[in-house]
């Protein structure tokens, strides 16, 4: 199976390199991220919102652009999998000496890796801009130290890692939807609809622990609050285990169902 996975991932990487969208989409997302950064920089310098610090500017910008990354993940995974069914290319792939499970796993890994690289690229650019603009220093209130630069740095790294974990859970969920729907447009509509449904359900506090959207927003919201010197929504230890378990449950269930769907899927075209 490892050999099959390598072949599938290598093939997907080759196809990504040949597509214009593989370069255009990241450039557009980076341009949007830079625009958000400079807009927040403008408001911070005039003390309209937040505090003038590199940590706040970086975490706030990444928090804003994380929604775009999620939307790109929805589109990318749907095209990554559903298009194979829509075009019928999956039929020729499955008659080769490749297992369906290897094909599905390779699709998830290659798609998730592409989305993760895009997110990390945004992080590098935004953190670099924030460092040049304000630097990363201690958060002080007159002579009182609220958070040291070291603790803020580790908290930023931790929040990014937790967001990536939740992002992979989103990839697994969208892979399941894409496996169920044989057309990219329908899969994207289902994914966007699920997102809107979670947004509505998040109004009810009792339901929030069961929503994937909660774990996509918690880590970065926590970092934004910390960079502003505000009371934290959760203790960091509680945030870690909640995100790992909450997003992990979504990931595990989606993977389990997804492999079952692929195993039993009928190809009728």
SVG drawing of the C-alpha trace seen along z (x, -y; Angstrom):
<svg xmlns="http://www.w3.org/2000/svg" viewBox="-29 -57 41 62">
<polyline fill="none" stroke="black" stroke-width="0.4" points="0.0,0.0 2.9,-2.4 4.1,-2.0 0.7,-2.7 0.4,-5.8 3.8,-7.1 2.7,-6.6 -0.6,-8.4 0.9,-11.3 3.7,-11.7 1.1,-11.7 -1.0,-14.3 2.1,-16.4 3.0,-16.2 -0.6,-17.3 -0.5,-20.2 2.7,-21.5 1.2,-21.5 -2.0,-23.4 -2.1,-27.2 -4.5,-27.3 -1.8,-25.8 0.1,-29.1 -2.7,-31.6 -4.8,-30.6 -1.9,-30.9 -0.9,-34.3 -4.5,-35.6 -4.8,-34.3 -1.4,-35.9 -2.5,-39.2 -5.7,-39.1 -3.7,-38.3 -1.4,-41.3 -4.4,-43.5 -5.9,-42.4 -2.6,-42.9 -2.2,-46.5 -5.8,-47.3 -5.3,-46.1 -2.0,-47.9 -3.7,-51.1 -6.4,-50.7 -3.9,-49.6 -1.6,-52.6 -4.5,-54.8 -5.6,-52.8 -9.0,-52.1 -8.7,-48.4 -6.2,-46.2 -2.7,-47.2 0.3,-48.0 2.3,-44.8 3.6,-42.3 1.9,-39.4 -1.5,-41.1 -1.1,-42.1 0.1,-38.6 -2.5,-36.6 -5.4,-38.9 -4.4,-38.8 -4.0,-35.0 -7.3,-34.7 -9.1,-36.7 -7.4,-34.8 -8.0,-31.4 -11.6,-31.6 -10.3,-32.0 -8.0,-29.0 -11.0,-26.9 -12.9,-27.9 -10.0,-27.0 -9.8,-23.6 -13.4,-23.0 -13.0,-23.8 -9.7,-22.0 -10.7,-18.7 -14.0,-18.6 -12.2,-19.0 -9.5,-16.7 -11.9,-13.8 -15.3,-14.5 -13.8,-15.5 -12.4,-12.0 -15.9,-10.6 -17.4,-13.4 -14.9,-12.8 -14.8,-9.1 -11.0,-8.9 -11.5,-7.0 -12.6,-4.0 -9.3,-3.6 -7.4,-4.3 -9.3,-1.6 -8.7,1.1 -5.0,0.8 -3.2,2.7 -4.1,0.0 -6.4,0.5 -9.3,-1.9 -8.2,-2.6 -4.7,-3.6 -6.3,-5.9 -8.5,-7.6 -5.8,-7.9 -3.4,-9.4 -6.0,-11.9 -6.6,-13.0 -2.9,-13.3 -1.9,-15.1 -4.9,-17.5 -4.4,-18.1 -0.7,-18.7 -1.4,-21.3 -3.8,-23.2 -1.4,-23.1 1.5,-24.4 -0.7,-27.3 -1.6,-28.1 2.0,-27.9 3.0,-30.2 0.5,-32.8 1.8,-32.4 5.5,-33.0 4.5,-36.1 2.3,-37.6 4.7,-36.9 7.5,-38.5 5.5,-41.6 4.4,-41.9 8.0,-41.5 9.2,-44.2 6.4,-46.6 6.3,-46.3 8.7,-43.5 7.8,-40.8 8.3,-42.2 6.9,-41.8 3.3,-42.8 3.5,-45.6 0.9,-47.7 3.1,-50.7 5.7,-48.9 3.6,-45.7 4.5,-42.7 1.4,-41.0 2.9,-38.4 6.6,-37.9 7.7,-37.7 8.7,-34.1 5.3,-33.0 3.5,-34.8 5.8,-33.1 5.1,-29.6 1.4,-30.4 1.3,-31.5 3.1,-28.4 0.7,-26.2 -2.4,-28.0 -1.1,-27.5 -0.5,-23.8 -4.0,-23.3 -5.5,-25.2 -3.7,-22.9 -5.0,-19.9 -8.6,-21.2 -7.9,-22.0 -7.0,-18.4 -10.3,-17.4 -12.0,-19.7 -10.1,-18.0 -11.3,-14.6 -14.9,-15.8 -14.8,-17.3 -13.2,-14.1 -16.2,-12.2 -18.6,-14.6 -16.7,-14.5 -16.8,-10.7 -20.6,-10.8 -21.2,-13.4 -20.1,-12.6 -19.7,-16.2 -17.4,-19.0 -20.2,-21.6 -22.6,-19.6 -19.9,-18.7 -18.8,-22.3 -22.5,-23.3 -22.9,-20.6 -19.7,-21.7 -20.6,-25.4 -24.1,-24.5 -22.6,-22.5 -20.5,-25.5 -23.6,-27.8 -25.5,-25.2 -22.7,-25.1 -22.6,-28.9 -26.4,-28.9 -26.0,-26.1 -23.1,-27.9 -25.7,-30.4 -26.7,-27.7 -23.9,-27.3 -24.9,-23.7 -24.1,-22.7 -20.8,-24.4 -18.6,-21.6 -20.1,-19.3 -19.3,-21.6 -16.1,-21.4 -16.3,-25.2 -15.7,-25.6 -12.3,-24.0 -11.4,-25.8 -11.9,-29.2 -10.9,-28.5 -7.1,-28.4 -6.6,-31.6 -9.3,-33.5 -7.4,-32.5 -4.1,-33.9 -5.8,-37.1 -7.2,-37.6 -3.8,-36.8 -2.0,-39.3 -4.4,-42.0 -3.9,-41.3 -7.5,-40.2 -8.7,-37.4 -8.3,-34.1 -11.5,-32.2 -9.9,-29.0 -6.8,-27.8 -4.2,-26.7 -4.2,-23.1 -8.0,-22.9 -7.9,-24.4 -5.3,-21.8 -7.3,-18.7 -10.6,-20.2 -9.3,-20.9 -7.4,-17.6 -10.4,-15.5 -13.1,-17.6 -11.5,-17.9 -10.0,-14.4 -13.5,-13.0 -14.7,-14.7 -11.5,-13.4 -11.8,-9.8 -15.5,-9.5 -15.1,-11.1 -12.2,-8.9 -14.0,-5.7 -17.1,-6.6 -15.1,-7.8 -13.2,-4.5 -16.4,-2.6 -18.1,-4.7 -15.1,-4.3 -15.0,-0.6 -18.6,-0.1 -19.0,-2.7 -20.5,-1.6 -19.1,-3.0 -21.9,-3.1 -20.6,-5.4"/>
</svg>
